[in-house]
């Protein structure tokens, strides 16, 4: 498989400003810190992490929704390689047909004054380099809408007439109408009910197959991520701490944070008793991350080395990287090891 | 657990939206009970009426919502008994229940604390209102409870403001406030939905520990079947304002009898799916709008095994075997022997 997206040493810093008139810059939050990874064409990479881990900022920075501080984002499309971080305004506008985004909240991401048809057609109209006739636009809108499970009749309606699941279908159709290569899905099912979430997850999988899409799938729901992703990257305080195939990361994690995450997911099976490896304390303030390894303040395996030296990612098995000094030595438990299947309840 | 009088017994509770004289039913004929030391999970998707049911239990419904019929019988260990449905929204009687005999925790801990008062003041206030104790004694109790819910330096925390707490810590403080008068029943409405998964694990663990220690009953409202499986003794599934199935947690997950329960379980992705090559199955259509609820069985338009001639016309019969009951025309055949 050929590589579609290459992210190299990407960092995003936000200034911390003081209160008052001058709003002096008093520090900075490193939201994304020296992140590197790649995604192959047709693949889905999951990006998991808790709130404040920088996963949404990373997704936005890849699409230039927010300006990266340093690093490179390269998209290899049939007509060449685009360095997204260095595009000027006009070139960026042109390049956007290659990458699109689907957001979490289908109530906030759709303009209530536009019909579904106009919402989906907007990216086609906004493209100045290619003037399309109304007939062609209509044809393409209907085409993609039908692929997303919306019928021609519904396209005349305004967003308020749709349920949450249908709104998300409109948002997906809008993102796909330009036939992008890469789609960044930021928590696309988090605000939906269980029964609707399954519809959208299956729709995304079908569309990937029929349109040859590549996804960066950002979510905190680890079970949903396991369901749709080929590979997974785990983020903590702006850094990728582990990346590998979904199977490797979930079943044989090599980073203590991944182990804690996997152990915390309540399994919908009353006979599988969860033995959560609860993390100590809370996530540190991203403006003042701990020295050395950022996870050490909550890590049960941390030593003095972790406080002084930041760990570098090591390849433990082919294509499975973890940034932990003890990644090779620790024998960590995976998503399945943590669930006992005995019938009796574990007494407190 | 069983045998004695349940802490809470809700029978045939109906709640209606009163609008311009018209009454639109929102909750219909909801019945359930919770024994001492038991956790009942009330499960449903958004708009199913689970939160409205919880608010009604404390007489906290907004002005437009009316308890149309039914009983909410609270029986606490000290011999106290009252029908909350008959108490009304104001007055001494209901105030002696709210926060004292019944505690409540919500999804969003930020909006349930006042930002301009200290955590200590807001927690000890509960004791001062309900019990005849001095300010000092109330403060000491608040500190004790904050320690119990795992807040470091509980004495110092008394003088801090909610904004100085993280989401997880605020949720702990809310639990402390709900439990300070040792309630017989705790109503927990999606208490971990706004939290990160590792913090959620901490809070669920804490609730389980406190429940064992204090022997209280918990009504746990959630949409997350994983939390249900890990927390509940019994489960009641709500759909469009009605309970469609209820029973012991193990049996409900192993032998779900209602098509909606089965569909919900089939729609949830699980961590082990990778290994089993399981495919999730969505439920077609969407959750009905209460103003336009389907006739007969409210699930019938989405139901794969509906018989339109019967399901669209009349309410389905309720079948029960032991503690497991289901409202479906196929109920009798589906209930495990």
Interface residues (C-beta under 8 A of the other chain):
Chain A: X50 X51 X163 X164 X165 X166 X193 X194 X195 X196 X197 X198 X199 X201 X202 X220 X221 X222 X223 X224 X226 X227 X246 X247 X250 X251 X260 X261 X262 X263 X264 X265 X266 X267 X268 X269 X270 X271 X272 X273 X274 X276 X278 X279 X282 X283 X335 X336 X348
Chain B: X45 X46 X166 X168 X169 X196 X197 X198 X199 X200 X201 X202 X204 X205 X208 X209 X212 X223 X224 X225 X226 X227 X228 X229 X230 X231 X232 X249 X250 X253 X263 X264 X265 X267 X268 X269 X270 X271 X272 X273 X274 X275 X280 X281 X282 X283 X284 X286 X287
